[in-house]
Each structure stands twice: as structure tokens, then as C-alpha cells.
Amino acid sequence: MSEQPARWTQATVYPDMWADPADDPRDQGVSPDGELATLQDFLTGYRMTLRMKCEGLDAEQLARRSVPPSTMSLLGLVRHLVEVERDWRNWISDGDPLPKLYGERDADFDGAVAEQAVVDAAYVDLEREQAPTDATLAEHPDLGERVGKNGIAVRELMVHRIDEYARHCGHADLLRECIDGRVGQ
């Protein structure tokens, strides 16, 4: 008997989807007009995808590590993105950098333990860190504008944010499938 969970999806229309189109909160119908709106739409979609991949799992499942020696877990990914959002504000700012929230390198993954309080805190932290990053970038609607000490273009930062979430959504796909067999985009 295999210890691997059977592959399954909640979708009934397209078997390679996470949810049916009518139930998928990422499907907003018509795509937005303009480059900035498109970039924001993609970022929102990947943020939602990460949350969807974590839904319905308990603290133990969210903290479950992938394969040794990796410390990657779904909870670790959420905590990592908290740190990344915080760091992006450092890129935008001319001031002193914000310190890491969870401590030293890899503490975001190492501290992703199977406790509901840690899970709850990670989601609160993520929303708290996303909001000021979004608000700060909203002050710079010109994608060609250069911001921060290093003069990074707003467009580059937006694309980097999308890239970071998309890459980790790919990790989340594999982690979720290993936990309970659920698959889909």
C-alpha cells in the first residue's frame, strides 16, 4: 500500500483546475486595461492562489516539510513572503531598512512550526506587510519611475513581486499535492 495520497481535484468542469470557473475567486471576467492594472491583477491572482493552496489544512499539514534537507512548507512560504514584502519596502524607501520580522536567515522557514497560533500570526503578518507595500507603490503609478536608494524602477519591482509569488505558488502546488493529493492550477 502506498503512503502517497491519491490525486484529486475539487473541480468538475476541468480536471486540471483547482476549482470550477464559477467558484474560482481569481476569475474576474474581463482582464484589466493598462500595464499597471494588469500587473496588479496578476499579483492579486498569485496572492489568492497561495491562500487557496493553504485552505482547508490544519497547522500540522501547513507546517509539514517537503523533503529533507529542505525546510520548505506551506506555512514557511507564507512566512517567507511576509519577509519579502517587508524587504520590498526597504527597496522603495530612502530610509533605514526595516529589520527582519522573524530574525536571522531562514527563520521564516525554520520557525514554521505546527502550532495554530503560528499559523494565525503568519496570515496576520502577511496582510500587515502587504498593505503598506501596496500603499507605498500606489504613490508611484508611473512604472518607469525610479524609487529608493538604488533607484529601482517601479515596473521592475512589480514584475519581481509577481515572479516571487508565482514561483512560490509552484512550490505550493507540489507541497499541497504531497499533503493530501489535491491538484489543480
C-alpha positions, 0 to 999 in steps of 0.5 A: 500500500502506498503512503502517497495520497491519491490525486484529486481535484475539487473541480468538475468542469476541468480536471486540471483546475483547482476549482470550477470557473464559477467558484474560482475567486481569481476569475474576474471576467474581463482582464484589466486595461493598462500595464499597471492594472494588469500587473496588479491583477496578476499579483492579486491572482498569485496572492489568492492562489497561495491562500487557496493552496493553504485552505482547508489544512490544519497547522500540522499539514501547513507546517509539514516539510517537503523533503529533507534537507529542505525546510520548505512548507506551506506555512514557511512560504507564507512566512517567507513572503511576509519577509519579502514584502517587508524587504520590498519596502526597504527597496522603495524607501530612502530610509533605514531598512526595516529589520527582519520580522522573524530574525536571522536567515531562514527563520521564516522557514525554520520557525514554521512550526505546527502550532495554530497560533503560528499559523494565525500570526503568519496570515496576520503578518502577511496582510500587515506587510502587504498593505503598506507595500501596496500603499507605498507603490500606489504613490508611484503609478508611473512604472518607469519611475525610479524609487529608493536608494538604488533607484529601482524602477517601479515596473521592475519591482512589480514584475519581481513581486509577481515572479516571487509569488508565482514561483512560490505558488509552484512550490505550493502546488507540489507541497499541497499535492504531497499533503493530501493529493489535491491538484489543480492550477 
